[in-house]
Amino acid sequence: MIEAILFDCDGVLVDSEILAVEVETQMLAELGLPYDPNEFKARFMGMSDKAFFAELDADSVERLGKPLPGDFELRCRERLYVEVGKRLVAVDGAIDAVRAWSRAKGVASSSTTDKLEIKLRKVGLFEDFHPHVYSADHVTHAKPAPDLFLYAAKSLNVEPSRCLVIEDSVNGVRAALAADMQVWGFAGGGHMDEAARSRLHSAGVGRMLASWPEAAVLFAAL
């Protein structure tokens, strides 16, 4: 029996991944580091900020012979959160689906604690989860390690095997499976495409969700 649902945030509850890919790939191209958006999503989605920028820095050294500018991460995040403030919305149907689930729930995201709160408050979901809002800051090893999901389950006082995770990234799916949790893939975010859905299937999701209204119906049967 499922006792708790753990939700990823970016691209699942809030439609932020499409904004992040837009801003990040544009800024990297300005530095002479172009990326194909689909390959960018496949490689980096679900990573913590620390791991993400470390990978980008390694790419810069390999491809350009020099590291990223020292202020690149700060400038990138500043530009992204300007767009978040202007354009971020909840994924269609997410608020109703979250509120329809009356049992234990939490957010488990690779975002940082402060940025996670900004995004959830922007769309009106923070109080639905608080205090069970968990970020990469809560653990040493972020996704694809299982640590964050295990931390969230322990905080909710629910056995990992009785948790259902909703994820849109391969890193998140791997983390949930490593935590011995059930995991469903979510394909309703604006950044998702057929290739992304195929990657989630290959990663081992138990079910694929096309939208939050579909998920809400399935939640009622759990």
PASEBA-1860 file (N, C-alpha, C; in nm, 3 decimals):
! residues 222
1> MIEAILFD> 0.084/-0.121/0.000/0.000/0.000/0.000/0.087/0.126/0.000 ~ 0.053/0.221/-0.083/0.125/0.347/-0.085/0.075/0.438/0.027 ~ 0.168/0.484/0.111/0.134/0.572/0.221/0.175/0.717/0.197 ~ 0.270/0.738/0.107/0.319/0.873/0.083/0.360/0.889/-0.064 ~ 0.342/1.009/-0.115/0.391/1.043/-0.248/0.498/1.151/-0.235 ~ 0.610/1.127/-0.301/0.720/1.223/-0.306/0.725/1.281/-0.448 ~ 0.712/1.411/-0.457/0.706/1.479/-0.585/0.839/1.548/-0.614 ~ 0.893/1.525/-0.733/0.995/1.614/-0.782/0.928/1.750/-0.805
9> CDGVLVDS> 1.008/1.855/-0.818/0.949/1.988/-0.836/0.961/2.038/-0.979 ~ 1.082/2.058/-1.025/1.105/2.120/-1.155/1.058/2.030/-1.269 ~ 0.964/2.082/-1.347/0.910/2.006/-1.459/0.800/1.911/-1.421 ~ 0.774/1.899/-1.291/0.668/1.810/-1.241/0.557/1.893/-1.176 ~ 0.593/1.970/-1.075/0.496/2.059/-1.011/0.496/2.197/-1.076 ~ 0.614/2.246/-1.109/0.625/2.378/-1.172/0.693/2.363/-1.307 ~ 0.650/2.445/-1.403/0.701/2.431/-1.540/0.829/2.513/-1.557 ~ 0.930/2.476/-1.478/1.056/2.552/-1.475/1.164/2.495/-1.565
17> EILAVEVE> 1.157/2.366/-1.596/1.264/2.306/-1.676/1.274/2.372/-1.813 ~ 1.163/2.403/-1.873/1.167/2.465/-2.005/1.234/2.602/-1.998 ~ 1.214/2.675/-1.888/1.280/2.803/-1.869/1.430/2.784/-1.847 ~ 1.465/2.685/-1.765/1.606/2.660/-1.734/1.684/2.621/-1.858 ~ 1.630/2.532/-1.937/1.699/2.489/-2.059/1.718/2.608/-2.153 ~ 1.616/2.690/-2.165/1.623/2.808/-2.252/1.734/2.903/-2.208 ~ 1.735/2.937/-2.080/1.833/3.033/-2.027/1.974/2.975/-2.030 ~ 1.988/2.853/-1.982/2.121/2.793/-1.970/2.187/2.770/-2.106
25> TQMLAELG> 2.113/2.715/-2.200/2.173/2.690/-2.332/2.206/2.820/-2.403 ~ 2.124/2.923/-2.384/2.152/3.053/-2.445/2.280/3.112/-2.388 ~ 2.296/3.108/-2.256/2.414/3.166/-2.193/2.539/3.087/-2.227 ~ 2.528/2.957/-2.235/2.644/2.875/-2.273/2.684/2.901/-2.418 ~ 2.586/2.916/-2.505/2.617/2.947/-2.645/2.690/3.080/-2.656 ~ 2.653/3.176/-2.572/2.720/3.306/-2.572/2.867/3.294/-2.535 ~ 2.901/3.188/-2.460/3.041/3.163/-2.422/3.115/3.079/-2.525 ~ 3.044/3.034/-2.628/3.105/2.945/-2.727/3.088/2.799/-2.695
33> LPYDPNEF> 2.990/2.767/-2.610/2.961/2.628/-2.571/2.817/2.593/-2.612 ~ 2.793/2.572/-2.739/2.656/2.537/-2.781/2.622/2.393/-2.744 ~ 2.496/2.370/-2.710/2.445/2.236/-2.680/2.316/2.215/-2.756 ~ 2.295/2.094/-2.804/2.165/2.057/-2.857/2.068/2.048/-2.739 ~ 1.954/2.117/-2.745/1.863/2.117/-2.629/1.818/1.978/-2.584 ~ 1.793/1.888/-2.678/1.749/1.753/-2.639/1.860/1.677/-2.568 ~ 1.982/1.688/-2.620/2.094/1.622/-2.553/2.122/1.686/-2.417 ~ 2.104/1.817/-2.410/2.124/1.889/-2.284/2.028/1.838/-2.177
41> KARFMGMS> 1.901/1.823/-2.214/1.801/1.771/-2.120/1.834/1.629/-2.078 ~ 1.873/1.546/-2.174/1.901/1.406/-2.144/2.017/1.392/-2.047 ~ 2.114/1.477/-2.062/2.236/1.465/-1.981/2.223/1.528/-1.842 ~ 2.158/1.643/-1.834/2.167/1.723/-1.712/2.042/1.727/-1.625 ~ 1.925/1.691/-1.678/1.803/1.702/-1.597/1.812/1.617/-1.471 ~ 1.771/1.673/-1.360/1.769/1.601/-1.234/1.896/1.613/-1.153 ~ 2.000/1.678/-1.209/2.125/1.697/-1.136/2.112/1.808/-1.034 ~ 2.189/1.800/-0.927/2.200/1.912/-0.835/2.276/2.025/-0.904
49> DKAFFAEL> 2.258/2.148/-0.855/2.331/2.261/-0.913/2.482/2.239/-0.906 ~ 2.529/2.185/-0.796/2.672/2.163/-0.778/2.726/2.069/-0.885 ~ 2.658/1.958/-0.907/2.703/1.862/-1.007/2.688/1.918/-1.148 ~ 2.580/1.989/-1.172/2.553/2.047/-1.304/2.663/2.143/-1.346 ~ 2.695/2.238/-1.259/2.796/2.338/-1.296/2.936/2.278/-1.300 ~ 2.960/2.175/-1.222/3.090/2.105/-1.231/3.105/2.038/-1.367 ~ 2.997/1.977/-1.416/3.000/1.914/-1.548/3.020/2.019/-1.659 ~ 2.951/2.131/-1.647/2.967/2.237/-1.746/3.110/2.290/-1.746
57> DADSVERL> 3.166/2.305/-1.629/3.303/2.355/-1.618/3.401/2.258/-1.684 ~ 3.379/2.128/-1.663/3.464/2.027/-1.727/3.450/2.033/-1.879 ~ 3.328/2.055/-1.927/3.306/2.068/-2.071/3.381/2.190/-2.126 ~ 3.377/2.299/-2.051/3.445/2.420/-2.095/3.595/2.398/-2.106 ~ 3.652/2.330/-2.009/3.796/2.300/-2.013/3.828/2.213/-2.133 ~ 3.743/2.112/-2.156/3.769/2.018/-2.266/3.750/2.085/-2.402 ~ 3.644/2.164/-2.417/3.609/2.217/-2.549/3.672/2.353/-2.580 ~ 3.695/2.433/-2.476/3.748/2.567/-2.497/3.887/2.587/-2.440
65> GKPLPGDF> 3.932/2.489/-2.363/4.065/2.499/-2.303/4.073/2.588/-2.182 ~ 3.958/2.622/-2.124/3.956/2.709/-2.006/3.827/2.685/-1.928 ~ 3.829/2.710/-1.798/3.707/2.690/-1.718/3.604/2.798/-1.746 ~ 3.484/2.777/-1.698/3.381/2.879/-1.707/3.423/3.003/-1.629 ~ 3.376/3.120/-1.668/3.404/3.240/-1.588/3.359/3.218/-1.443 ~ 3.433/3.277/-1.351/3.404/3.254/-1.210/3.266/3.295/-1.166 ~ 3.207/3.392/-1.236/3.075/3.440/-1.197/2.963/3.379/-1.282 ~ 2.996/3.277/-1.363/2.895/3.225/-1.456/2.775/3.166/-1.383
73> ELRCRERL> 2.798/3.086/-1.282/2.685/3.025/-1.210/2.594/3.132/-1.152 ~ 2.652/3.233/-1.090/2.571/3.340/-1.031/2.491/3.412/-1.138 ~ 2.554/3.448/-1.250/2.485/3.521/-1.356/2.375/3.435/-1.418 ~ 2.405/3.306/-1.433/2.307/3.215/-1.491/2.184/3.204/-1.402 ~ 2.205/3.189/-1.274/2.093/3.176/-1.182/2.016/3.307/-1.171 ~ 2.087/3.418/-1.175/2.017/3.547/-1.169/1.926/3.565/-1.289 ~ 1.977/3.530/-1.407/1.896/3.545/-1.528/1.777/3.450/-1.525 ~ 1.800/3.327/-1.480/1.692/3.230/-1.473/1.582/3.278/-1.380
81> YVEVGKRL> 1.619/3.332/-1.264/1.515/3.367/-1.167/1.444/3.498/-1.202 ~ 1.502/3.577/-1.291/1.425/3.685/-1.350/1.310/3.625/-1.433 ~ 1.343/3.522/-1.511/1.240/3.456/-1.592/1.139/3.382/-1.505 ~ 1.187/3.319/-1.399/1.096/3.251/-1.305/0.994/3.351/-1.250 ~ 1.043/3.467/-1.209/0.953/3.569/-1.153/0.851/3.618/-1.254 ~ 0.889/3.620/-1.381/0.798/3.670/-1.485/0.704/3.561/-1.537 ~ 0.756/3.439/-1.554/0.687/3.343/-1.640/0.654/3.208/-1.574 ~ 0.704/3.181/-1.455/0.682/3.048/-1.397/0.535/3.026/-1.362
89> VAVDGAID> 0.485/2.910/-1.399/0.349/2.868/-1.363/0.355/2.723/-1.315 ~ 0.251/2.682/-1.245/0.238/2.542/-1.209/0.208/2.461/-1.335 ~ 0.256/2.338/-1.338/0.218/2.249/-1.447/0.066/2.230/-1.439 ~ 0.001/2.232/-1.553/-0.145/2.227/-1.558/-0.201/2.108/-1.479 ~ -0.286/2.138/-1.383/-0.351/2.034/-1.302/-0.274/1.992/-1.179 ~ -0.151/2.041/-1.161/-0.069/1.997/-1.048/-0.130/2.032/-0.914 ~ -0.181/2.153/-0.901/-0.234/2.197/-0.771/-0.353/2.111/-0.730 ~ -0.444/2.085/-0.821/-0.560/2.002/-0.788/-0.518/1.860/-0.752
97> AVRAWSRA> -0.421/1.805/-0.825/-0.377/1.668/-0.798/-0.311/1.657/-0.662 ~ -0.226/1.754/-0.629/-0.159/1.754/-0.498/-0.262/1.762/-0.386 ~ -0.360/1.849/-0.401/-0.458/1.870/-0.294/-0.559/1.756/-0.284 ~ -0.569/1.678/-0.391/-0.658/1.562/-0.386/-0.596/1.445/-0.310 ~ -0.464/1.448/-0.291/-0.396/1.341/-0.217/-0.392/1.378/-0.070 ~ -0.468/1.306/0.013/-0.485/1.345/0.153/-0.387/1.277/0.248 ~ -0.312/1.181/0.196/-0.213/1.114/0.281/-0.080/1.190/0.279 ~ 0.022/1.131/0.339/0.151/1.199/0.352/0.209/1.233/0.215
105> KGVASSST> 0.276/1.347/0.209/0.340/1.389/0.084/0.455/1.483/0.114 ~ 0.546/1.490/0.018/0.660/1.579/0.030/0.717/1.610/-0.107 ~ 0.801/1.712/-0.109/0.877/1.745/-0.229/1.021/1.700/-0.206 ~ 1.080/1.637/-0.307/1.220/1.594/-0.299/1.287/1.636/-0.430 ~ 1.360/1.745/-0.426/1.410/1.810/-0.547/1.560/1.833/-0.542 ~ 1.623/1.828/-0.659/1.766/1.859/-0.669/1.794/2.008/-0.662 ~ 1.692/2.090/-0.658/1.709/2.234/-0.643/1.765/2.266/-0.505 ~ 1.810/2.390/-0.486/1.853/2.433/-0.354/1.731/2.475/-0.272
113> TDKLEIKL> 1.747/2.479/-0.141/1.635/2.507/-0.052/1.570/2.642/-0.081 ~ 1.654/2.746/-0.097/1.597/2.879/-0.117/1.525/2.891/-0.250 ~ 1.584/2.834/-0.355/1.522/2.842/-0.487/1.396/2.757/-0.494 ~ 1.396/2.646/-0.425/1.279/2.558/-0.421/1.161/2.631/-0.357 ~ 1.188/2.701/-0.248/1.080/2.776/-0.183/1.027/2.887/-0.273 ~ 1.117/2.956/-0.344/1.074/3.062/-0.436/0.976/3.006/-0.539 ~ 1.012/2.894/-0.599/0.929/2.837/-0.705/0.795/2.787/-0.652 ~ 0.797/2.718/-0.539/0.672/2.666/-0.485/0.580/2.778/-0.437
121> RKVGLFED> 0.638/2.883/-0.377/0.555/2.997/-0.336/0.499/3.071/-0.456 ~ 0.577/3.078/-0.562/0.532/3.151/-0.683/0.404/3.092/-0.738 ~ 0.389/2.959/-0.730/0.270/2.895/-0.787/0.167/2.859/-0.680 ~ 0.194/2.892/-0.554/0.097/2.869/-0.448/0.095/2.729/-0.390 ~ 0.208/2.658/-0.400/0.211/2.519/-0.350/0.297/2.500/-0.225 ~ 0.367/2.602/-0.181/0.460/2.581/-0.070/0.389/2.532/0.055 ~ 0.278/2.595/0.092/0.209/2.559/0.216/0.143/2.421/0.206 ~ 0.120/2.371/0.086/0.065/2.236/0.071/0.164/2.129/0.116
129> FHPHVYSA> 0.294/2.162/0.112/0.397/2.064/0.146/0.473/2.096/0.275 ~ 0.486/2.222/0.309/0.566/2.262/0.424/0.518/2.191/0.551 ~ 0.611/2.134/0.632/0.756/2.148/0.628/0.828/2.039/0.546 ~ 0.753/1.959/0.474/0.815/1.846/0.405/0.859/1.884/0.264 ~ 0.950/1.981/0.260/1.009/2.028/0.134/1.160/2.004/0.144 ~ 1.209/1.908/0.068/1.347/1.861/0.082/1.425/1.887/-0.046 ~ 1.547/1.936/-0.029/1.629/1.974/-0.143/1.764/1.903/-0.136 ~ 1.846/1.928/-0.238/1.981/1.872/-0.241/2.064/1.919/-0.122
137> DHVTHAKP> 2.023/2.031/-0.061/2.096/2.082/0.055/2.083/1.991/0.177 ~ 1.984/1.904/0.178/1.961/1.819/0.295/2.050/1.695/0.299 ~ 2.118/1.664/0.191/2.198/1.540/0.184/2.334/1.569/0.122 ~ 2.427/1.476/0.144/2.560/1.489/0.085/2.559/1.451/-0.061 ~ 2.486/1.345/-0.093/2.484/1.294/-0.230/2.345/1.313/-0.290 ~ 2.336/1.395/-0.394/2.208/1.424/-0.460/2.176/1.315/-0.562 ~ 2.059/1.327/-0.625/2.020/1.233/-0.728/2.131/1.225/-0.834 ~ 2.164/1.106/-0.884/2.090/0.979/-0.881/2.113/0.892/-0.758
145> APDLFLYA> 2.185/0.940/-0.658/2.194/0.866/-0.532/2.057/0.866/-0.464 ~ 2.027/0.764/-0.384/1.893/0.754/-0.322/1.876/0.839/-0.198 ~ 1.982/0.909/-0.155/1.984/0.971/-0.023/1.869/1.067/0.002 ~ 1.836/1.150/-0.097/1.732/1.251/-0.075/1.596/1.186/-0.055 ~ 1.564/1.085/-0.134/1.435/1.018/-0.117/1.429/0.944/0.017 ~ 1.539/0.883/0.056/1.542/0.814/0.185/1.527/0.914/0.301 ~ 1.590/1.028/0.287/1.577/1.134/0.389/1.432/1.180/0.400 ~ 1.368/1.199/0.285/1.229/1.244/0.286/1.138/1.140/0.348
153> AKSLNVEP> 1.159/1.013/0.314/1.076/0.906/0.370/1.092/0.898/0.521 ~ 1.215/0.907/0.567/1.240/0.903/0.712/1.173/1.021/0.782 ~ 1.181/1.139/0.721/1.119/1.258/0.779/0.967/1.246/0.787 ~ 0.909/1.176/0.689/0.765/1.153/0.687/0.725/1.032/0.772 ~ 0.824/0.959/0.822/0.800/0.838/0.901/0.724/0.733/0.821 ~ 0.768/0.714/0.696/0.708/0.616/0.606/0.819/0.527/0.551 ~ 0.795/0.396/0.547/0.893/0.305/0.490/0.914/0.336/0.342 ~ 1.039/0.330/0.295/1.064/0.359/0.153/0.978/0.278/0.056
161> SRCLVIED> 0.957/0.152/0.088/0.879/0.066/-0.002/0.733/0.108/-0.012 ~ 0.688/0.194/0.080/0.549/0.243/0.077/0.540/0.386/0.022 ~ 0.648/0.429/-0.044/0.649/0.561/-0.107/0.639/0.548/-0.258 ~ 0.565/0.639/-0.317/0.557/0.652/-0.462/0.624/0.784/-0.500 ~ 0.715/0.778/-0.596/0.786/0.896/-0.643/0.734/0.935/-0.781 ~ 0.715/1.064/-0.803/0.676/1.116/-0.934/0.794/1.196/-0.988 ~ 0.850/1.151/-1.102/0.974/1.207/-1.156/0.966/1.231/-1.306 ~ 1.047/1.325/-1.352/1.055/1.350/-1.496/1.196/1.334/-1.551
169> SVNGVRAA> 1.292/1.293/-1.466/1.430/1.280/-1.511/1.482/1.140/-1.485 ~ 1.575/1.098/-1.567/1.638/0.967/-1.548/1.714/0.964/-1.417 ~ 1.782/1.073/-1.382/1.853/1.077/-1.254/1.758/1.057/-1.137 ~ 1.640/1.118/-1.146/1.542/1.101/-1.040/1.486/0.962/-1.033 ~ 1.461/0.901/-1.149/1.411/0.763/-1.152/1.513/0.669/-1.091 ~ 1.638/0.685/-1.128/1.743/0.599/-1.073/1.752/0.613/-0.922 ~ 1.739/0.737/-0.874/1.745/0.761/-0.729/1.630/0.692/-0.658 ~ 1.509/0.702/-0.713/1.391/0.642/-0.650/1.403/0.490/-0.647
177> LAADMQVW> 1.446/0.431/-0.757/1.461/0.285/-0.761/1.569/0.239/-0.665 ~ 1.677/0.315/-0.654/1.784/0.279/-0.560/1.736/0.290/-0.416 ~ 1.634/0.372/-0.392/1.577/0.387/-0.258/1.470/0.282/-0.229 ~ 1.447/0.191/-0.323/1.346/0.086/-0.310/1.205/0.143/-0.306 ~ 1.183/0.246/-0.387/1.051/0.308/-0.395/0.989/0.281/-0.532 ~ 0.858/0.286/-0.537/0.790/0.282/-0.665/0.806/0.419/-0.732 ~ 0.815/0.421/-0.864/0.833/0.548/-0.932/0.753/0.550/-1.061 ~ 0.681/0.660/-1.079/0.608/0.686/-1.202/0.673/0.803/-1.274
185> GFAGGGHM> 0.681/0.793/-1.406/0.735/0.902/-1.485/0.626/1.002/-1.518 ~ 0.662/1.131/-1.516/0.566/1.236/-1.548/0.607/1.306/-1.676 ~ 0.517/1.307/-1.774/0.548/1.363/-1.906/0.465/1.486/-1.938 ~ 0.408/1.551/-1.837/0.318/1.663/-1.862/0.383/1.799/-1.863 ~ 0.514/1.807/-1.833/0.583/1.936/-1.832/0.610/1.987/-1.973 ~ 0.624/2.118/-1.985/0.643/2.179/-2.116/0.771/2.140/-2.185 ~ 0.869/2.089/-2.111/0.998/2.050/-2.169/0.999/1.908/-2.224 ~ 0.896/1.830/-2.194/0.898/1.688/-2.229/0.866/1.666/-2.377
193> DEAARSRL> 0.930/1.563/-2.432/0.905/1.523/-2.570/0.914/1.371/-2.576 ~ 0.898/1.314/-2.694/0.896/1.169/-2.707/1.028/1.106/-2.663 ~ 1.139/1.172/-2.694/1.270/1.119/-2.653/1.281/1.115/-2.501 ~ 1.232/1.219/-2.435/1.238/1.223/-2.289/1.150/1.114/-2.228 ~ 1.032/1.093/-2.286/0.944/0.986/-2.237/1.010/0.850/-2.256 ~ 1.075/0.831/-2.369/1.142/0.704/-2.395/1.254/0.679/-2.295 ~ 1.325/0.784/-2.258/1.432/0.768/-2.159/1.377/0.726/-2.023 ~ 1.262/0.780/-1.985/1.201/0.741/-1.858/1.157/0.595/-1.861
201> HSAGVGRM> 1.098/0.553/-1.972/1.060/0.412/-1.986/1.183/0.323/-1.970 ~ 1.290/0.359/-2.037/1.411/0.277/-2.033/1.474/0.275/-1.894 ~ 1.454/0.384/-1.818/1.511/0.391/-1.683/1.436/0.303/-1.585 ~ 1.313/0.260/-1.621/1.243/0.164/-1.536/1.124/0.215/-1.460 ~ 1.058/0.321/-1.509/0.938/0.368/-1.438/0.830/0.261/-1.443 ~ 0.750/0.257/-1.338/0.641/0.160/-1.333/0.521/0.199/-1.415 ~ 0.505/0.329/-1.437/0.393/0.381/-1.514/0.432/0.518/-1.567 ~ 0.377/0.555/-1.681/0.401/0.688/-1.736/0.273/0.770/-1.727
209> LASWPEAA> 0.285/0.889/-1.673/0.171/0.980/-1.659/0.179/1.088/-1.765 ~ 0.074/1.105/-1.841/0.071/1.207/-1.946/0.032/1.343/-1.891 ~ -0.041/1.345/-1.779/-0.092/1.472/-1.726/-0.129/1.455/-1.579 ~ -0.151/1.567/-1.511/-0.194/1.561/-1.372/-0.339/1.514/-1.355 ~ -0.431/1.551/-1.442/-0.565/1.494/-1.427/-0.565/1.342/-1.434 ~ -0.482/1.286/-1.521/-0.470/1.139/-1.525/-0.413/1.087/-1.394 ~ -0.312/1.154/-1.342/-0.251/1.111/-1.217/-0.350/1.116/-1.101 ~ -0.432/1.220/-1.096/-0.528/1.236/-0.986/-0.625/1.119/-0.981
217> VLFAAL> -0.668/1.071/-1.097/-0.756/0.956/-1.102/-0.687/0.832/-1.046 ~ -0.561/0.814/-1.083/-0.485/0.698/-1.037/-0.454/0.708/-0.887 ~ -0.428/0.830/-0.838/-0.403/0.847/-0.695/-0.524/0.801/-0.613 ~ -0.642/0.828/-0.661/-0.765/0.794/-0.587/-0.779/0.644/-0.570 ~ -0.713/0.568/-0.657/-0.724/0.422/-0.649/-0.614/0.358/-0.564 ~ -0.519/0.437/-0.517/-0.407/0.383/-0.440/-0.450/0.349/-0.297
END
